[in-house]
Amino acid sequence: MNSNPNRPWAVVTGASTGIGLELAKQFARNGYDLLIVANEPAITDAGERVRASGINVETLQVDLAEYDGVESLYREIQSSGRPLDAIAINAGVGAGGDFVREGALEDELNVIDLNVRSTVHLAKRVLEDMVERGQGRVLFTSSIASTMPGTFNAVYNASKAFVQSFAQAIRNELKDSGVTITALMPGPTDTEFFHRADMDDTKVGSGEKDDPAEVARQGYEALMAGKDHVVAGSFKNKLQATMAHVLPDTVLAEMHRGEAQHGTAKK
């Protein structure tokens, strides 16, 4: 299927499963041609599923945790010859466990490389073009984890705190540019995240989770409305985000321990 230059065009990273895949479906249902990206072969199957909406979907398998991976994606964007109307910078990864006694340094650094470094790198590339054109929308997948110290998720929560702060700062910098920045802040969502982060035996990993399709819908609508952020999912997430603004970090860190420590899974 050929792309239609009269249709808007969007990019979604981390789109093989979960929130990223559901964001891609949201764009597709609303008439966007798409380039969807992930670091695994499943992105091809995801492309077929999204393509069922009747729009053009291109796929790219690339590791955005690597500098060359981000540059490869940006070259793909440029080679299209089309202006990028929207991008969901969604790719991310977690690593559960005690930072000192359980976590592997390689895993923790990968969290930083993907969640932080590649986010800055890709945003720099695409935002320069959007600002020059005076038009564009960027959705960063942050998390309610950004609002609290992440005991047994120390690097992950810190990475999302970075993303949240980064998104709000550049939103303000670009407030007169015609480009909007929105942060999507989901809570625990029914995706492969917790399994991949080795958190199946934790309370949060085994507990009730939000529907990624609903989270994506709320994120897409917030992006289109030009909102600065949206706490997506259940009311519990909104309450947790509110509490994080009033409780001391020491209390929040202890609360997070009860959710993320290995062996706390609901029996």
N, C-alpha and C positions, 0 to 999 in steps of 0.2 A: 504494500500500500504506500503510495507516494504521500509525502507531507504536503500540506496545504499552506502556502505562505500567508493566506488570509486568516488562518487560525492562530491564536496565541500559542506560545511555545514555552514549556517549562522543563526543568531538570529536577529530579529527585534522587538524592543519594541514600544509600542504605535501603534500597527499595526491593530487595529480594523477598523479604518477609515483614511481618509485623506492621508497625506504624508507617514505615516507609512505603510498603506496598499499598497500604490503605490510602495514604496521601496521593500516590500515583493514581489510584482509582478515582479519587475525588477530582483531581485535575482532568482526568479523561472524561468523566461524566459531565464536566462543565466545558468541554470542547477544546481542551488543550492538546496539541501534539506534545510528545514527551520524549526525553532521553532519560532512561532510568539506569542507575548505577549501583553495583555492589561488588564485593571482592570474591564472590563465589559463583559457580556455574548455575545455581538456582535462579540467577537473574534472567536467564533465557526463558525459563518457564514462567517467571513473573511477567515478562514481556508479553507472552501469549495470553495470559489472563487479563492483563490490562487492555490489550489490543482488541479484545472482544467488544469494547465500547464503541468501536468503529473509527477510532482515530489512529494516527500514525504513532507507533512506539518503537524507538530505537533502544538497544541495550548495550551496555558497556561493562565488561568485567575488568575491574582494576582495583588495586589496593591503595586507598587514599591515605593510609598511614605512611606511605612512602612519598617523598617529594616528587619523584618522577610520576607517580600515580596521579597526583593532583594536576601536574602539568599536562599529562596525557588527556585527562578529562577536559581541561581548558582548551586544548588544541581541538578536541572533538566539538566543543561548543563553538569555537571560532570557525571551524571548517564548514559548519552548517550554512553560514552566510545569512543567518536569521537573527534578529534581535531577541535576546533572552528576556521574556516578559516576567518570569518568576522562577525562583529556585528554592527548594526545600533542602537545606543543609542538615540532613537527618542522620547520617552515618555515625554510629557510636558503638562503644563496647564497654563492658564493665569487668571488674576483677574483684571477687569477694575474698574475704579472709583477713586475718590478722596481718597488718602490713609488715611487721618485723619477723614474725615467727612462722607465717604461712605463705604470704604472697611472694611470687617470683618476680624479681626485678624486671625481667624481660616483659612479663605481662603488664606490670604497672607502667612501664615506659610506653608500651603499645597503647594503653589507654590515653596517655598524654599525646602521643603522636596522632592518633585518630581524632579524639574528642576535642583537642585544643589546637595542636599545630596545623592539622589539615583544615580545620574550620577557619582559622585566620588566613591561611594560604589561599583557599578557594574563595573566601569572601573578598579578599584583596583583589583577586583577578576579576571576578564578575562585577563587583561593585564599581570598579573604575569605569567599566563600559556602561553600566546603567546610569551612573552619574553624568557621564559625558552625553548620554542620550536624553537625560532628564526624566527617566521613567524606569520603573522596575519594582518588584516585590521580593523580599527575602524572608524566608521562615527558618529560624534556627530552632532545632529541637533541643530545648533545655530540659529541665526536670524540676519537680518539687524537691528533689535531692539537692538542688542548688541552694536551698534555704537553710540547710542544717549541716553540722559536722557529721561526716559519714563513718561512724565507728564500724569497723570491718568492711567499709567501702571507702576508705580514706581518700584514695586517689580519684576514684570515680566521682564522688560528691564534689571534691575540689575542682575537678574538670568541668562539671556542670555549673558550679558557681562562677567559674571563668566565663563560660559561654553566656550565662545570664547577664553578667556585668558588661561583657563585650557587646552584646546585642543592644542593651539599653544605651550604652555610651555612643555607639555609632548611629543609633537611631536619632539621638539628639544632634549629633554632628551633621546629619543629613536631612534635618527637618525642613529645609527650604529647597531641597534638591529635586523633588518629584519622586524620590525613591523611599519606600517604606520598609521598616524592619519590624518583624514580629517574633516574639519568643513563645514557643509552645512548651508548656510545663505540665507534662503528664505525671501521674503517680504510677503505682504498680499496674502494669498493663499485661494482658495475656499474650505475650510474645515469647520468643526463644531467649530473651535477654538473661533471665535468671539461670536457666540451664547452662548457657554459655559462660556465665560468670561464676559457675560452681556454687550456686546458692539454692539448690533444690531442697536442702535440709534446713533452711532458715525459715523463720516465721513469715517473712515477707515473700519468700520464694514459693512457699506452699499455700499461702493464703489467697483470699478472693482478689480478683484482679479486674481491671476495666477492659472493655471491648476495644481493641485497637481501631476498629472501624469508626466507633463513636469518637474516640480521641482524635482521629484524623479529620473527621468532619468538623469538629470544633476548631481544630487548628486551621483548616482551610478557610472556614468562615471568618475567623479572626484575621487571617492574612488578607482576605479580600476586603475586609472592613477597615484595614489599616490600623488595627489595634497594636498597642505596644507589647502586650502579652496576653496569654489566656492560660489559666489553670484548668486543664482539661480532665474529664473523667468524673468521678463521683464527688458528692458533697464532702466526703471525708478528706479528699485531696485539698479542697478549698479551705476546710477547717485547719488542716495541718499547715498549709502555707501561711494562714493568718496567725496561728500559734507561734510559728517560727519568728515572727516579727516582735513578739513580746516576751518569749521565754529566753533565759540565759543560754548561751552556747553549751555550758556544762550540763544543763538539763536536757537539751536537745541531743547531745552526744550520748547520754545515758539511755534516752528513749530509742535512739537508733541502734544501740547495742542490743536491746531486746528484740529488735526486728531482724537484724542482719547477722547475728552470731550463729555460727554453725551449731546444729543440734537443737535449735529452737523451733523447728518445724512443728506445725500442729499435728497432733497424733489422732 
